């Protein structure tokens, strides 16, 4: 399934907002995306200075991600992601596809790349996936990276020490000074989610996406580089990472809504462009719900998987919006024995080392409801007994409070009720008769 098919399906549910007012890709479109954050998919049909439409917020709601992957809720989504990583399905390679309708010269200023925030040094491509092969063609990696537009033919790419970084090292060790990449834009949510999901080195995230899509993903070999792109993408930039050339990249607004520091990063030379005749440019507002969900949901799956090895049931995991979808976690469990809460807290820190503050609650607490979570802390937590503090721990590079060595402090809150005299800690309830139930239903309909 393509991005277009998903948007058409979402439109049938009334989940797409079309904006016809002329707007600039510099600040104006980003500001609208920020104001509508967590709402419908937004399609900007009149982009000032361009004939191309811009779309944003595609993965901005959990419910929309569930629909995209044909799952009914968070636990089913976690199961689908873990199964796809464990049993990836080889994607079909094809010779042609919609994304190859137009092949043209490289001029990045023809693309309505957004400039998001006031201190941004340049426009940034933020909703693309970058795919690359090892020099022997045996290993493929697909991941999401921010790309700063430097000029008509060059981008700066932020590469953290993970799998694409390793492929760059392998290329260098084999005597190469470039690494071919395909930068694909305008993709179905399953591809974006797969590219965000931690998979073992050597497992292609395209094959993870193909499993999520039931075998419907097709890949097209690029014309000018040795890399593959989804045949139904909207736009593909074919490029070469220049392994011996670094430039200043940033500052960039990351998950926290604050600026990440300037770093020396590799340059990508774009050598080819292909796109649909009437392509749509897909954007992602940094620090938005979409940004946080794409990064956080795959980590929730890892936390859920590890925690359920400690307790029989994990009811829910929430890398919270207030915690930037990355730094704060609330997890709801069915507690069986004293000490389960603390063991689960340690599992959270192990499964996702970037978590700074974690709260574990009982199964009767909705981890997505801040009021219920706060109530559990207020009534079931005692600081001298239920608090875990881990000083001088390695924390996320996105944590503004981390020191120069990347160290900070982790805090765990066990807000589960004691098993003995547990009834004293239960939420009080009022018995409901059939007559009152019918009355209340009628009142709700009337209101």
Secondary structure, DSSP 8 states (H G I E B T S, - for coil): --HHHHHHHHHHTT-EEEE-S-B-TBTHHHHHHHHTTTSSEEEE--BTT-SSEEEE-TT-SHHHHHHHHT-SSHHHHHHHHHHHHHT----EEES--GGGSEEE---GGGS---B-STT-SS-EE-SEEEEEE-TTS--EEEE---EEE-SSSEEEE---TTHHHHHHHHHHHTT-SEEEEEEEES--HHHHHHHHS---TT--HHHHHHHHTTS--EEEE-SSSS-EEETT-SEEEEEEEEEEEEEEE---B-TTSSB---EEEEEEEEEEEEE-TT-EEE---TTSHHHHHHHHHHHHHHHHHHHTTTSS-EEEEEE-TTTTTTTEEEEEE---STTHHHHHHHHHHHH-TT--EEEEEETTS-TT-HHHHHHHHHHH--HHHHEEEEEEEE--TT-TT--TTSEEEEEEEEE---STTGGGGS-------HHHHHHHHHHHHH-
